[in-house]
Amino acid sequence: MAIRRPELVFSGVKYFTFDGEDLWLNDFLDLHGIAYIASGRSALDNEHDKARAKNLVSAANVATAQCFLTAPGEHPTAATVPLPFPLFVKPVTGGDSRGVDAKSVVHDFDGFRRKVLDIHENQMSQALVETYLSGREYSVGIFEDASNGKLRAMPVEIIAAPNGNGDRILDYDVKKQDSETVAPVTDAAPRLQLGTLAKAAFRALGGKSLGGIDIRMSHANVPNFIEANLMPGLRRGYFYRCCLLNLDMTYEAMILTIADNGLATRSETPDRTESGLGGEILIG
């Protein structure tokens, strides 16, 4: 790829592992002056660690639920838990709601202890523990116009059926089965609230080109940042549905828009004409 020097690399791969060492694709592409879609490594690192992401957006005055990190034994009694119940417990890293299930909403110390242990044993991760937000849930797709840096926010509401405990949460099984409903946000006031928060969070994390910002309302209907995906899946998931429901954008148009944005960054990278291979786009 470095020899061929394509005009654009269209890939959802974050890194490759060679002989036990990680090679971040976008670091490599930056080194060789090759344009790519989505964000650079620094932003992807910020997004990957959910606690770091929350700290960064909080420092930018973006609302997010109070939280703390823990592992088995670190908070051995109810009195040592720094936030009041109910709480929401999930892995501090990872995507697709892995490690999230009906037991993620905890109402007492026994439930807290069991879920923290479950995440440690099955996800091999610290647990991120947050104040439970009981309101509606949203995903906001973000498109950045590479020509002027302006952001376009595309909110949708994600509605999960109540689980056995009566909680509506996007757990691993709900996402895997694609059983949730995705609906447009039509009222002007919440659209503005969601868009403003999502754009601020995207900027705080250092996002580029495109991404998804997850938001959940508190019991008082105040939007809070949950987490971000700065390299969203480009099949027909949430990001595509954000484009479809907000912009009436076809799948092909979405892909072409992403490619156009990526190609627009070529002016920021060294000239490639000496390779004689101009116009090539690598997809992987």
N, C-alpha and C positions, 0 to 999 in steps of 0.2 A: 504494500500500500504506500509506503514512504517513497518507493521508487516510482510508482505510477502517478503519484501526486494528483489525486482526483480534485475536482472543483468542490465537492461536498461529500462528507461521509454521513449517511443516514442510518444511524444505529441506536439501539436501546441498550447496548452493552456498557456497563460501567467499568469493569476491569477484567483482565485475564490473569491467570495464575501460572507462572512458569517457575519450575524448580522451587516451589514453596514461596515465591515472591509475587506480589501483586503488581501488575502493570496497568495503570489507569489509562484507558483508551484516550480520553480527552486530554490528559497530560501529554501523551505521545503526539497527538494531533497538533496541540499548541506548539510543541517543540519543533515540529516540522512545518508549521505555518499552513495547516490544512483546516478548512472550515468544517464545522459539524453542527448538527441540530442540538438543541437543548443546552443545559448549563455546563459550566466547567467544574472541575473537581472540587474546588473550595465550596461552591454552593451545594454540590451533591453530598459532601461531607456534612455540611450544616443540616441538611434535610434528613440524612440517614440517622443521626442521633437525635431522637425526638426530644430529649431533655435540652440539648444544645439549641435545637430549633426554637423551643419555647422560650429559652432565655434570650435569644436574639430578638425574637419578635416582641417580647415583653420590654426589652430595652428600647425598642422603637415605639413604645406606647401603644402596642397592639394588645387588646384584651386576650388573655388566655387563663385557663383554670389554674389555681394554685397546685403545686405538685412537689413531690420529693422522690428520690431514688432509694431503693432498698433491695436487699437480698435476704435469704433465710437467716434468721438470727440477729439481724441488724436492729430490728425493732421488736424486742422479745415480749413486750407486754402492751396492753391497750393504752396504758398511760404514756408510752414512748412514741406512739403514733402521732405525728405533729399536726394532722388535719382531722376534723370531725367526719364521722360517717354520715351519709354513704360516700363511698369512694369508688373510683374506677381504676382497675389494675390491668396493665398491659406490658408487653416487652418494650424495652427502651429502643430497640432496633428491630428492623424487619418490616415487611410490607404485606399486603393482602389480608390484613387482620389476623395473621398467624398468632396463635396464643390468646385470641380474644373469643370468649364464649359467654354463655349465660352467667357463669360464675365470676365474670370480670367485674360486675357490679356487686360490691360487698357492703354489707350493712352492719357487720360486727367484726370483732377481732379474729374469731375463728375463721370466718370466711376470708379475711385479709391474709392470715397466715397460710391457709391452704392454697390460695391463688398465687401468692408469691413463691411458694415452694413448687407449684406446678410449672410456673414460668422458668424457674431455675433448672428444673429437671428436664423439661421437654423442649424448651426453647433455648436453653443454655445462655440466658440473658439476665441482666438485672431487670427489676420491675420498675416501671414508671407508674407512680400512684398519683392520681389527680382527684380533685374535687369533682364529684359526679355532676355532669350537666344533663338535666332531664328534658331539655327542650328539643326542638326539631333539628335535623341534621342536613347539612348542605355540602355540596362540592362546587367550587368555583374554578372553572377553567380560565387560564390566563394566556392570551396571545400578546407578545411584544412586537410592535412594528419596528423592524430593524432599521428602517430609514430615519426614524425620529425618536425612537425609544419609548413611545407612548404605549400604555398598557390597555388592553381591552379585557374586561371581566365578563364572564359568562356563567352566572349562577344557576344551579338546579337544586331542587330538594330531593333528598334520598329518603324514602319511607320504607322502613322494615316493619314487618308484622310483629306484634307483641310476642315475646318468647314466653316460656312457661312461668316466668316470674313476673310477667307483665311489662317488661322493659323492651323498648324498641332500640336495639343496637345492631350495628353492622358487624356481626361476628364472622368468623372464618367460614362457617357453613352457609350463611346467608349469601356471602359473596361468591363462594364456590358454586352454589346452586343458582345464582343470579335470580333470586326470588324477591328482591327488593323492587320497589317502584321508583322510577326516576321521573320527576315532574318539573315543568317550567315554573319559574318564580315570576309571577305576573304583576304583583303589586309594586308600585314604584318605590315606596319607602324601604322595604326590606331589600330590594334589588340594590339600592344605593348603599345601604349599610353593608351588605355582603361584599359588593364590589370594592368599596373603599377599604374595608379590612383586608380583603384578599390581595389587593394591589400593594398595600403597605407591608404585608407579610412577605410577599414575593420579593419586594425590594430589600427588606431586612435580611433575607436569606441569601441575597446575591443572585437571584434567579435571572435567567436569560432565555429569551425566545418563546418558551412555552412552559406550562406547568399546571398543577392542580393544587388548590388550597382547600383543606377540609375545615369546616366550621360547624359548631354546634351551639345552639341557644341554651342559656341558663334558664332556670325556672322563672326568672323575671324577664325572659325574652331578650336578653342581651347577647349578641353574637360573640363567640369566643373562638380563637384559633385552636385547632386540634393538632394538625400536622400537615405536612406538605409532601407533594410528589413532584419533583422538578425534572423527572424523566418519565412522564406518564406513559402507560401502555397505549399503543396506537392501533389497537384493533377497534372493536366497537364497544369499549367500556365507557367510563364516566367522562373522559375528556371528549371523546367523539360525541357523546350525547349532549354535553355542554354546547358544542358547536352546532349540532343539529337543532336543539330546542331554542337556542338564542339567536342563531344566525341563519337558520334554515340551510345550513351548509351540508352538502353531500360529503360522503367519505372521501371521494377523490379530491374534491375541493379542499378539504382539510389537509390532506397529504401534500397537495401542491402549495398550499399556503405555508406549511412548515418548511418545505423545500425552498420556497422563495425567500423566506426569512433567513434560512441558513446561507443561501447563496449571497444574500445582501451583506453578509459579514466578510465577504472576500476582500473588500477594500481595507480591512483591518489586518490582513495577513500578507506575507511577502508574495511577490509576483511568481506565478507558476509557469509562465509561458516558455521558459527554457526546456521544460520537460516534453513539450510537443503533444501533451495528452489532454489539453483543455476540453472542458465540457463533460467530463466523465463524472458520474455520481455513483459512489459505492454504497450498497445497501446491505446491512447485515444485522 
